[in-house]
Amino acid sequence: MTSPADETGPRTYKVEELAKILQLRPATVRANARSGAWPYLKFGERTMRFTEAHLATILTAAEATPPLPRTTRRRTRRPSL
């Protein structure tokens, strides 16, 4: 059994499609790609496409680590005068 990706090549996403997946504005997607923060394919002057591998890289880079537990000391009461 062959998948559609086998017949037509790797799956690519338009800026608007990636924005919808990531729940971002298309302008944010374009800005991150143009700044070099996100990988993308460039066809001509204005056409950007993102592969599934690009999407995985973007999601991995955006993954936040949980904050470390706080290690503050307890306050002690001062003796009354």
MODELLER restraints for C-alpha pairs under 7 A, 6 or more apart:
rsr = mdl.restraints
at = mdl.atoms
rsr.add(forms.Gaussian(group=physical.xy_distance, feature=features.Distance(at['CA:5:A'], at['CA:11:A']), mean=6.03, stdev=0.5))
rsr.add(forms.Gaussian(group=physical.xy_distance, feature=features.Distance(at['CA:11:A'], at['CA:51:A']), mean=5.95, stdev=0.5))
rsr.add(forms.Gaussian(group=physical.xy_distance, feature=features.Distance(at['CA:11:A'], at['CA:52:A']), mean=6.42, stdev=0.5))
rsr.add(forms.Gaussian(group=physical.xy_distance, feature=features.Distance(at['CA:12:A'], at['CA:49:A']), mean=5.98, stdev=0.5))
rsr.add(forms.Gaussian(group=physical.xy_distance, feature=features.Distance(at['CA:12:A'], at['CA:50:A']), mean=5.27, stdev=0.5))
rsr.add(forms.Gaussian(group=physical.xy_distance, feature=features.Distance(at['CA:12:A'], at['CA:51:A']), mean=4.45, stdev=0.5))
rsr.add(forms.Gaussian(group=physical.xy_distance, feature=features.Distance(at['CA:12:A'], at['CA:52:A']), mean=6.66, stdev=0.5))
rsr.add(forms.Gaussian(group=physical.xy_distance, feature=features.Distance(at['CA:13:A'], at['CA:49:A']), mean=5.51, stdev=0.5))
rsr.add(forms.Gaussian(group=physical.xy_distance, feature=features.Distance(at['CA:13:A'], at['CA:50:A']), mean=5.02, stdev=0.5))
rsr.add(forms.Gaussian(group=physical.xy_distance, feature=features.Distance(at['CA:13:A'], at['CA:51:A']), mean=6.28, stdev=0.5))
rsr.add(forms.Gaussian(group=physical.xy_distance, feature=features.Distance(at['CA:14:A'], at['CA:48:A']), mean=6.69, stdev=0.5))
rsr.add(forms.Gaussian(group=physical.xy_distance, feature=features.Distance(at['CA:14:A'], at['CA:49:A']), mean=5.16, stdev=0.5))
rsr.add(forms.Gaussian(group=physical.xy_distance, feature=features.Distance(at['CA:14:A'], at['CA:50:A']), mean=6.65, stdev=0.5))
rsr.add(forms.Gaussian(group=physical.xy_distance, feature=features.Distance(at['CA:15:A'], at['CA:26:A']), mean=5.95, stdev=0.5))
rsr.add(forms.Gaussian(group=physical.xy_distance, feature=features.Distance(at['CA:15:A'], at['CA:29:A']), mean=6.57, stdev=0.5))
rsr.add(forms.Gaussian(group=physical.xy_distance, feature=features.Distance(at['CA:15:A'], at['CA:30:A']), mean=6.99, stdev=0.5))
rsr.add(forms.Gaussian(group=physical.xy_distance, feature=features.Distance(at['CA:15:A'], at['CA:48:A']), mean=6.67, stdev=0.5))
rsr.add(forms.Gaussian(group=physical.xy_distance, feature=features.Distance(at['CA:15:A'], at['CA:49:A']), mean=6.63, stdev=0.5))
rsr.add(forms.Gaussian(group=physical.xy_distance, feature=features.Distance(at['CA:16:A'], at['CA:26:A']), mean=5.48, stdev=0.5))
rsr.add(forms.Gaussian(group=physical.xy_distance, feature=features.Distance(at['CA:19:A'], at['CA:25:A']), mean=5.68, stdev=0.5))
rsr.add(forms.Gaussian(group=physical.xy_distance, feature=features.Distance(at['CA:19:A'], at['CA:26:A']), mean=5.24, stdev=0.5))
rsr.add(forms.Gaussian(group=physical.xy_distance, feature=features.Distance(at['CA:19:A'], at['CA:29:A']), mean=6.23, stdev=0.5))
rsr.add(forms.Gaussian(group=physical.xy_distance, feature=features.Distance(at['CA:32:A'], at['CA:38:A']), mean=5.68, stdev=0.5))
rsr.add(forms.Gaussian(group=physical.xy_distance, feature=features.Distance(at['CA:33:A'], at['CA:39:A']), mean=6.19, stdev=0.5))
rsr.add(forms.Gaussian(group=physical.xy_distance, feature=features.Distance(at['CA:33:A'], at['CA:40:A']), mean=6.47, stdev=0.5))
rsr.add(forms.Gaussian(group=physical.xy_distance, feature=features.Distance(at['CA:38:A'], at['CA:58:A']), mean=6.20, stdev=0.5))
rsr.add(forms.Gaussian(group=physical.xy_distance, feature=features.Distance(at['CA:39:A'], at['CA:54:A']), mean=5.83, stdev=0.5))
rsr.add(forms.Gaussian(group=physical.xy_distance, feature=features.Distance(at['CA:40:A'], at['CA:48:A']), mean=6.54, stdev=0.5))
rsr.add(forms.Gaussian(group=physical.xy_distance, feature=features.Distance(at['CA:40:A'], at['CA:49:A']), mean=5.87, stdev=0.5))
rsr.add(forms.Gaussian(group=physical.xy_distance, feature=features.Distance(at['CA:40:A'], at['CA:50:A']), mean=5.02, stdev=0.5))
rsr.add(forms.Gaussian(group=physical.xy_distance, feature=features.Distance(at['CA:40:A'], at['CA:54:A']), mean=6.59, stdev=0.5))
rsr.add(forms.Gaussian(group=physical.xy_distance, feature=features.Distance(at['CA:41:A'], at['CA:48:A']), mean=5.64, stdev=0.5))
rsr.add(forms.Gaussian(group=physical.xy_distance, feature=features.Distance(at['CA:41:A'], at['CA:49:A']), mean=5.05, stdev=0.5))
rsr.add(forms.Gaussian(group=physical.xy_distance, feature=features.Distance(at['CA:41:A'], at['CA:50:A']), mean=6.08, stdev=0.5))
rsr.add(forms.Gaussian(group=physical.xy_distance, feature=features.Distance(at['CA:42:A'], at['CA:48:A']), mean=4.86, stdev=0.5))
rsr.add(forms.Gaussian(group=physical.xy_distance, feature=features.Distance(at['CA:42:A'], at['CA:49:A']), mean=6.56, stdev=0.5))
